[in-house]
């Protein structure tokens, strides 16, 4: 938490931005947090109340808690459908800690993969390369010994067919002819 002077200014800004909530500083499981609680419907200004809440009383249960006022404001803004400024730290945490792919991060945050790459670079997070820790001997053995196709090897190891072909070349494994293998006579 910050000092008492900055806390008061940040809480006042939250109160101005979200008049339907009551903001407090509390310890949640031993961690100092900012807490947002829904105000009872009768205590809110008329313009801050939704139509259905004007007729029935809203409960005074905790709605959200966060370690910083900025994160709490983003949570409430997202819940209200307001645009939220994308934070590089949030992108990096999703990619690094939750092990999401670039494509999944882009879909989650509603931006392009290029934007995700820029945020990761700003946070000093290196992009993962699919199959970076790949055992090339295992790929060659699957192709040669299990007689898997390039396509099936690529699917098994999560890499492209071109990468499988390059690995086979590096490992000195001769490529089989393209097409179906000849049928063996029954007998």
N, C-alpha and C positions, 0 to 999 in steps of 0.2 A: 504494500500500500504506500501511497505517497504521504507527504506531510499534511497536516490539517488544513493548511491554506489551499493547496491544490485540490484536495478532496472536495472541499466545499464548492469550489468553482466547477469541478467536473460534475458533481451531483446536481448543482443548480442547472447546468446545461442539459443534463438528462431529464430533469423535471420539466424544463421548458419544451424539450423536443417530444416528450411522451407524457402528456398531462393525465393520462388514464392510469398511470402507475405511481406507486410509492417506492422510493429508492432509499436503501439503507446500507450501511457497512456492517457486515456480520462475519463471524467465523463459521465456515461450513466445513465440518470434519477437521477442524484445526487449521484450516487455511483461510487467511483473510480474503474476503470476497465482497463484491458489490451485489446486492440482492434487489431484484425488481419484483414487486408484489402488485397484483391487480387491485385497484381501489374498488370499494363497493360502488355499485352503479349510482346510488343516490349521492355519493360524495364527489363524483366526477362532474366536470362542466358538461352542460347539455350537448355541446358540439363534439365532445370527446367520446360520448356514449354511442354504441351501436344501437340500432332501432330495437332489436330484441332485448338488449340489456336494459333499456329504459323501462320495460314493463316488468322484468323479473330482476331480483337482486343478484349481483355477481358475487361469487365467493371471494374471500380475501386470502387465497392460498398463494404460496410462493410460485412465481412464474418462471423466473430464470435467475441464475447466479453465474458470475464470471469474476476472474481475478482482476480484470481492468475495466474501467468504464467504457473504453472504446470497444472492447469485445462485447460487452453487454448491450451497448447501443446498436452494434451490428446485428446482434441476435434479435433484438426487438424490431429493428427496421426490416429484417428479412421476414419475420413473422407477420409484419404489417403490409408486406408486399412492396416496400420501398427499395430502391436500388441501394446496394451495399458496395462500398469501395473495396476492391480486392486487395488483400494484403499478401505480400511476398512470403511472409513467415507462415501463413496458413497454407499456401500452395506447397511450400517446402515440406511442411509437416505432413500433409496428405501424401505427398510423393515418397518421402523418405520413411516416415514412421508407419504409415498405413499401407505402404508398398503398392500404391495405385500406379497404373501405367500413365504415360503422358496423355493418351487418349481418354482414359477414365477421369483424370484430373480436368482435362478440357471440358468434358461433358458435365462434370460436377460443378465447376465454377462458371460455365457458360461462356468460355472464351476459346480461342484457337490453341492448337498445340504449340505454335510459335510463341504465343504470349506466355504459355506455361514455361517454355524453355527460357524465356527472358527472365521470368521471376525466379526460376531455379538458379540461373547464372548470377543474378543479383544477390542471392542468398549463399552462393558458393557451393551449391549442390550439383554434383556431376550427374549427368543423365546416365541411366542404366542402359546397357546395350543388351538386347535379348541374346541369351546364350553366351554371355561373356566368360563365364566359368565352365564352359563346355568341355567335356572330355572327348577330344577328337578321335581317340582310339575306339571309344564306345560307339561313335557314329559309324566309323569304318567297319567295325565288327558287325553292327546291325545290318549294314548294307551287304557285306560280304558273306557272313555266316548265317544270318537269319533270312537272307535274301529279300529284305524289304526294298521297296522301290524308293526312288529319291523323294517322292511325295510323302510316303509313309514315314520315312526317316525324318523329314522336315517336321511333320506333325508330332512325332514322338518327342523330338528334342526342342520343339518350339522355335525353329529357325526356318529360313527360306530354303527352297530347293537349290538356288544358286549357291548358298553357303554350304549346303551338303556337298555339292559338286566340287567346290573349292577344297573342302576338307578331304574328300576322296583323292583329289589330285595331289595334295600335300602328303597324304599318307601312302601314296603309290598304289592305290587300289584301282585295278582296271574297271572301267565302266562296262556295264552290260549293254547289249544293243537295245534300242528303243522299241517299244511294242510289247506284245504279249510273248511270254516264253513259249517255245514250241511244245506241243502236246506230246506227252510220252505215250507210246502205244500200250494199250491194255494187254496184259497177257502174262 
